[in-house]
């Protein structure tokens, strides 16, 4: 006999790297969907658990990309240590009828370990997210992963929950794969993409209070995520958004790129700001300004009702005097712009980011003069990258002005990206590898004259020093690539500002 919805318990499980502070929109959406249907919902979130991995926030501070902050004092975080014991106790106390796990590739193995911890309890579970969609065969091959959802998760969660509540099979639900008792896998192509205008307003009430706070621009902000569009129209080879677009097209699911209509956004903003009182909105769009200017104008006019500071990510070519004026009208607090690589031929042919350096510098100059604070994003360690190519990226960064921070990430070969396929084909990457961290170390093994793992790690940590320091000191920085003592000394010099950093060249966040 089916359970009454209020008697049916769903545990949302969100594996996260230690100290990552971006509240996931997916959990907010799933919570709203399930509660609107009458289900009892709870959450297990791992962001505040101490793990063995060195995670992105810690590395950004260590490698001079962000200011240090106190998680306990500044962000109200109380660190926890017994991740798997606490999860077991949570499951035994809550007694869920279904566990819903959403994760990215970097956290997938943690998700598997969590499911292993309670595998003996026989609780149905479904796992989804970007990695599962990009590599479903690999995901479902792990023993505790018996059901996965491919593509948008909102409709999948609604249907899976209802089926299990009624004690019915989940086979045949669009986008759901089920591993049967004999080991065979039932695969159903995904259904139509979700209309994001029809989704409920996210519910973040299951998160601990400390999860609402994150550092940005040297200050601590009460922050919530907002989605204005889903998908991306660009085809960067290091990003898995293009594969999401192509997979949706192959499955006849419809256009993966979708935008929210202004009236829907107005309703959502009104509800979220009243409910959570944020002082910063984190716009999760891949490329916020990648839309017709007329749409940005409509957004700007509507946003006059709120004018809450917001952060957004976009591409340099979307920055013009016109769009900057609209961002100022909207009270945009910060934006992040991707430079990614300095050699324009390499950037075009390998990364599929076609723009001459002179045009790139022109758009960055607009940003510098536009009155909106911005940071610059870089990646090193791509397939077939040399030390010379990295220094072209450094030199291009040195020509920029007006930015207040830069980030340097090591290329991560995520499933679903063109560059992962390239790395595998060239023998630089074991096809079995699943990424488990960010910005920690390169996963590629490339022959000379290309960068070794050690060289990539060394250049990543010294990259900001090269950008912000006059060339007469570069010999010291070169030594610091391999000498931890010299690096520690230069770190301290940099932080103290005794090098007389040119303010036009940027500073620290």
Secondary structure, 3 states (H helix, E strand, C coil): CCCCHHHCEEEEEECCCCCCCCCCHHHHHHHHHHHHCCCEEEEEECCCECCCCCCHHHHHHHCCCCCCCCHHHHHCCCCECCHHHHHHHHHHHHCCCEEEEECCHHHHHHHHHHHHHCHHHCCCEEEECHHHHHCHHHHHCCCCCCEEECCCCHHHHHHHHHHHHCCCCCCCCCCEEEECCCCCEEECCCCCCCCHHHCCCCCCCCCCHHHHEEEECCEEEEEEEECCEECCCCCCCCCCHHHHHHHHHHCCCCCCCEECCHHHHHHHHHHHHHHHCCCEEEECCCCCCCCCHHHHHHHHHHHCCCCCEEEEEEEHHHCCHHHHHHHHHCCEEEEEEEEECCCHHHHHHCCCCCCCHHHHHHHHHHHHHCCCEEEEEEEECCCCCCHHHHHHHHHHHHCCCCCCEEEEEECCCCCCCHHHHHHHHCCCCCCCCCCCCCCCCCCCCCCCCCCCHHHHHHHHHHHHHHHHCCHHHHHHHHHHCCCHHHHHHHHHHHHHCCCCCCHHHCCCC
